[in-house]
Amino acid sequence: MKLECIKDKLVNAISKAEKITGKNLTLPVLSCLMLEAKDNSLKVIATNLDLGIEIIVPVSVVEEGKITVLGNILNGLISGDSRSNKVTLETKDDNLTVLTENSSTVIKSQASDDFPTIPRLNDEKPFVIDAKKLMKGLKSVWYSSSTSNIKPELSSVLVYVEGKSLIFAATDSFRLAEIKIDTEGVGDFDQILIPFKNIPEILRVFDDIDGGIKIYLTKNQIAFEYDNIYLTSRIVDGVFPDYQQLIPKEFTTEVTVLKDDLMNSLKVSNIFSDKFNKITFKIDPSKKIFQTISKNNDVGENTNKVDSVLSGDEVEISFNQKYIMDCFQSINADSLTLRFNGLNKPMVIKSVPDTQFTYLVMPMNK
């Protein structure tokens, strides 16, 4: 194999692919990138068996071939050279030689025959989703997934179609996030459960994309394709909880507040919260009082009054402060509503006036 290419294009491909390489002691080839030169293009391939990616880079191929090398070594070398504009990659004595205007490096290769095959779903009929909408849906909910693998369906993001909307949802049983993204042309498909640990890599690969992403589906895999990037992920085999029945339809207390005011109050209160991140909301609409209260026996206590519009019944209820703060990244509006149904009932947060995002938080025990 021998090829020449513009360094910037190669850096972009290698940096994206290298993050997907695995750290598997029993299968060390998963720490590698496979480079395959053919038809004036270089295919950069990586997999950790859960995720797989192929990125095609236009190059000038002098001699076709393929080689497998450690991803972190190649990425560190290519991205660390800021003085060169062109790179030559050549296999010599079964190793990879990397030549630039300023350096010559030899990287030892691994056995290419041991490198796993990336599943190709191109035989399936794809549907297309706007990249920005897809990224917004995944970003808005994935942090609510469980980090435990005991229940795989909870450590995943649910995606399904409802009318002309694509619904994204995630829960760890302590909180729930759901967002409805208006989109057309996605057709109809069964519920998809994407492992939550794969979501950050999907976001990182496609977050800067403008345009439509092709989605391919099979029973066990989902694939995303855009231009020169093809990424495939395992799908969780399980049944997501019927979460709709957990979201109350009526409320006894409602608070409308500026997002920044509530965030600032929570940040100060958190300084005095205990090891469980406990924060208490004291709401008395008749006296126009909405307070955040936190207490730590070793540090002190804090009470903050927050400007708000209140209605309904008086209530005093506690939550995990971190769970509430997490959802602010999904709310672009300036205002939001907090809705309550009394003690031991979940709080529901919605943005105002856009109500496409719903966030539910279970209260903490006294």
WOZI-V623422 format. One record per residue. SS is DSSP state (alpha for helix, beta for strand, coil for the rest). PHI is phi in whole degrees, -180 to 180 (* if undefined). Layout:
BEGIN
ss/phi
SS/PHI
SS/PHI
END
This chain:
BEGIN
ss/phi
coil/*
beta/-152
beta/-154
beta/-128
beta/-157
beta/-74
alpha/-63
alpha/-59
alpha/-66
alpha/-70
alpha/-60
alpha/-60
alpha/-68
alpha/-67
alpha/-66
alpha/-69
alpha/-71
alpha/-62
coil/-65
coil/-93
coil/-60
coil/-99
coil/-114
coil/-120
coil/-67
coil/-82
coil/-137
alpha/-61
alpha/-65
alpha/-69
alpha/-82
beta/-106
beta/-108
beta/-97
beta/-111
beta/-127
beta/-100
beta/-166
coil/53
coil/57
beta/-147
beta/-114
beta/-99
beta/-101
beta/-125
beta/-146
beta/-157
coil/-122
coil/78
coil/-95
beta/-125
beta/-137
beta/-141
beta/-130
beta/-125
beta/-99
beta/-117
beta/-69
coil/-141
beta/-103
beta/-89
beta/-89
beta/-144
coil/-72
beta/160
beta/-147
beta/-156
beta/-122
beta/-136
beta/-61
alpha/-66
alpha/-68
alpha/-70
alpha/-65
alpha/-64
alpha/-62
alpha/-70
alpha/-68
alpha/-74
alpha/-83
coil/-94
coil/-91
coil/-96
coil/-109
coil/-104
beta/-123
beta/-132
beta/-114
beta/-112
beta/-146
beta/-90
beta/-137
coil/55
coil/66
beta/-118
beta/-102
beta/-102
beta/-112
beta/-115
coil/-128
coil/-63
coil/-119
coil/-153
beta/-136
beta/-134
beta/-114
beta/-114
coil/-66
beta/-96
beta/-114
coil/-72
alpha/-66
alpha/-64
alpha/-85
coil/-75
coil/-65
coil/-81
coil/-81
coil/-61
coil/-108
coil/-109
coil/-64
coil/-72
coil/-80
coil/-77
coil/-87
beta/-121
beta/-117
beta/-125
beta/-59
alpha/-58
alpha/-63
alpha/-69
alpha/-63
alpha/-65
alpha/-62
alpha/-61
alpha/-68
alpha/-61
alpha/-72
alpha/-130
alpha/-62
alpha/-67
alpha/-86
coil/-71
coil/-74
coil/-89
coil/-92
coil/-96
coil/-62
coil/-118
coil/-56
coil/-67
coil/-84
coil/-94
beta/-151
beta/-109
beta/-87
beta/-132
beta/-155
beta/-101
beta/-138
coil/64
coil/-102
beta/-116
beta/-103
beta/-104
beta/-117
beta/-147
beta/-154
beta/-153
coil/-115
coil/82
coil/-101
beta/-151
beta/-140
beta/-122
beta/-141
beta/-139
beta/-107
beta/-111
beta/-71
coil/-157
coil/-120
coil/83
coil/-85
coil/69
coil/-134
coil/-153
coil/-68
coil/-58
beta/-112
beta/-118
beta/-97
beta/-54
alpha/-63
alpha/-69
alpha/-87
alpha/-62
alpha/-57
alpha/-73
alpha/-62
alpha/-63
alpha/-66
alpha/-73
alpha/-111
coil/-65
coil/-99
coil/-93
coil/-115
coil/121
beta/-94
beta/-105
beta/-78
beta/-116
beta/-113
beta/-131
coil/-131
coil/-63
coil/-115
beta/-138
beta/-127
beta/-126
beta/-118
beta/-133
beta/-145
coil/53
coil/-99
beta/-115
beta/-129
beta/-129
beta/-125
beta/-132
beta/-66
beta/-107
coil/-73
coil/-91
coil/-175
coil/-119
coil/-73
coil/-58
coil/-77
alpha/-74
alpha/-59
alpha/-72
alpha/-84
coil/-87
coil/-61
coil/-96
coil/-130
coil/-138
coil/-101
beta/-142
beta/-138
beta/-124
beta/-111
beta/-146
beta/-71
alpha/-58
alpha/-64
alpha/-63
alpha/-69
alpha/-60
alpha/-63
alpha/-64
alpha/-67
alpha/-63
alpha/-69
alpha/-61
alpha/-64
alpha/-60
coil/-108
coil/-79
coil/-86
coil/-67
coil/-95
coil/58
beta/-75
beta/-136
beta/-112
beta/-99
beta/-111
beta/-125
beta/-137
alpha/-59
alpha/-65
alpha/-105
coil/56
beta/-115
beta/-132
beta/-125
beta/-107
beta/-128
beta/-138
beta/-148
beta/-135
coil/-61
coil/-92
coil/-115
beta/146
beta/-143
beta/-143
beta/-128
beta/-123
beta/-93
coil/-116
coil/-63
coil/-164
beta/-109
beta/-119
beta/-154
beta/100
coil/-90
coil/-71
beta/-155
beta/-132
beta/-148
beta/-114
beta/-141
beta/-78
alpha/-59
alpha/-63
alpha/-61
alpha/-70
alpha/-62
alpha/-57
alpha/-76
alpha/-63
alpha/-66
alpha/-97
coil/-112
coil/-91
coil/-73
coil/-78
beta/-121
beta/-149
beta/-117
beta/-111
beta/-122
beta/-130
coil/-129
coil/92
coil/-66
coil/63
coil/-116
coil/-68
beta/-95
beta/-115
beta/-111
beta/-135
beta/-81
beta/-127
coil/-90
coil/-69
coil/-112
coil/-71
beta/-100
beta/-128
beta/-133
beta/-118
beta/-127
coil/-79
coil/-75
coil/-90
coil/-70
coil/-64
END
